[in-house]
């Protein structure tokens, strides 16, 4: 029985090693194909058909899901482990960031990166140290921490002013002037997860753009009308101000 068990284990591990060897070859092949597609997309004429572009984007997404060809490990990098891991991570998050609108939660990055690394998993501490090193390198991404403590990875080109402009456009709509907006409403407009949208709303509140109302239904955010109110004459309503639009909207609703 022991001999039979030992033989079964040996056969199983031989199959596993063969699978891992082939998987590494497939990942390397997928990486070469992805780079070739990216080069082809850069050289493609502007008048190309949309369906062909869509096919290339789908192919790139599929190839990205296969994994990283040569994941950085402590054995291969030695003392330079976190530095090399930092650069590989900066290159890896480029496409996920484009999909997420320029910002992605650090927890999501941890899951995506470890999935791509296959069996060479990293710890949360390794990920955090790798992200912290971006300040020393010339990379297009950065680690950001919101006031609530939530940490995200963000494109350096991603501007909060652009996000605030979209939030302002959302909260000044007639319906929003009456009932405000939730994190889910903002998430649909910004194209991010509700938890991330809430962080942006809280940041906009800290900048004085929004006010919040807390009820049993959760947080609702409204445009900050106090900026348009004259403390010396609270009954003065300036024409074409947000305060005037708010009064008009609520008067019609009644």
C-alpha positions, -999 to +999 in steps of 0.1 A: +000+000+000+029+024+008+046+016-025+013+022-043+008+056-025+044+066-032+041+058-069+008+078-071+024+108-055+054+107-078+032+105-108+011+133-096+041+156-090+056+147-123+023+158-140+023+190-119+059+199-129+051+192-165+020+214-163+040+243-147+067+240-173+042+242-202+023+270-184+055+291-183+061+285-220+025+296-227+029+327-206+061+337-225+043+331-258+013+352-247+036+381-236+053+381-270+019+382-288+007+410-265+038+431-273+033+425-310-003+435-308+006+467-289+032+476-315+007+469-343-019+491-326+006+520-324+015+518-361-021+513-372-038+539-394-064+562-377-091+551-401-091+514-391-124+496-386-138+496-351-145+459-351-108+452-358-098+474-329-123+457-307-109+423-316-073+435-308-084+449-274-102+416-266-071+397-275-049+419-253-073+414-224-071+377-229-033+376-231-031+398-200-051+373-181-027+345-189-001+360-165+034+375-162+061+358-182+090+362-157+077+372-123+103+388-100+112+366-071+134+369-040+156+341-053+162+358-087+165+394-076+181+391-042+187+424-025+170+442-054+138+423-050+115+452-040+130+475-066+125+451-095+091+441-081+082+478-080+091+484-117+073+452-128+042+462-109+042+497-124+042+481-159+015+456-149-011+481-136-011+502-167-039+483-185-060+477-153-058+515-146-070+523-181-100+501-175-107+516-141-106+552-152-072+561-138-076+548-102-078+513-087-081+501-052-049+486-037-067+454-027-079+448-062-044+453-075-031+428-050-056+402-063-049+409-100-011+409-096-010+377-076-033+360-101-010+370-130+021+357-110+006+323-108+024+303-081+049+331-073+026+349-049+037+380-030+026+392+005+006+424+012+038+439+028+058+432-004+031+450-025+030+480-002+068+483-002+069+480-040+043+508-043+061+530-019+093+529-040+075+546-070+084+579-055+121+572-063+114+560-098+103+577-130+070+558-134+036+571-145+018+557-115+016+566-078+003+553-045-023+575-029-039+574+005-073+591+011-082+608+044-102+577+054-071+555+051-082+538+019-051+533-004-053+533-042-030+532-072-035+562-095-021+575-128-001+606-123-019+621-152-052+615-134-064+648-121-088+654-092-100+686-108-114+666-137-132+643-113-145+672-093-158+688-125-178+656-133-191+654-098-202+691-099-220+684-132-238+655-116-249+673-083-262+704-102-287+684-122-324+692-112-330+658-096-297+660-077-305+695-064-336+681-048-325+647-035-287+647-037-266+619-050-253+586-035-220+569-039-237+545-064-249+575-085-214+589-086-199+555-094-220+553-125-209+588-136-172+583-128-170+547-139-155+535-107-166+512-078-190+527-053-165+525-025-140+546-046-168+570-056-175+576-019-139+585-013-140+611-041-173+625-028-157+629+007-127+645-008-149+669-027-167+677+005-133+685+022-126+709-007-159+727+000-176+716-032-202+694-015-223+690+017-235+657+030-266+644+047-266+612+068-298+593+071-309+557+076-305+553+039-269+562+040-249+592+027-264+617+003-243+645-011-255+679-023-239+709-039-226+734-014-250+763-015-234+782+014-208+796-010-235+815-029-252+829+002-243+864+014-239+863+052-249+900+053-282+894+034-292+857+035-324+866+014-303+879-015-304+855-045-280+862-072-292+855-108-278+825-125-262+811-093-265+775-080-286+789-051-310+804-076-313+771-095-319+752-062-347+776-053-363+774-087-361+736-087-377+732-053-404+758-061-414+738-092-414+705-073-439+720-048 
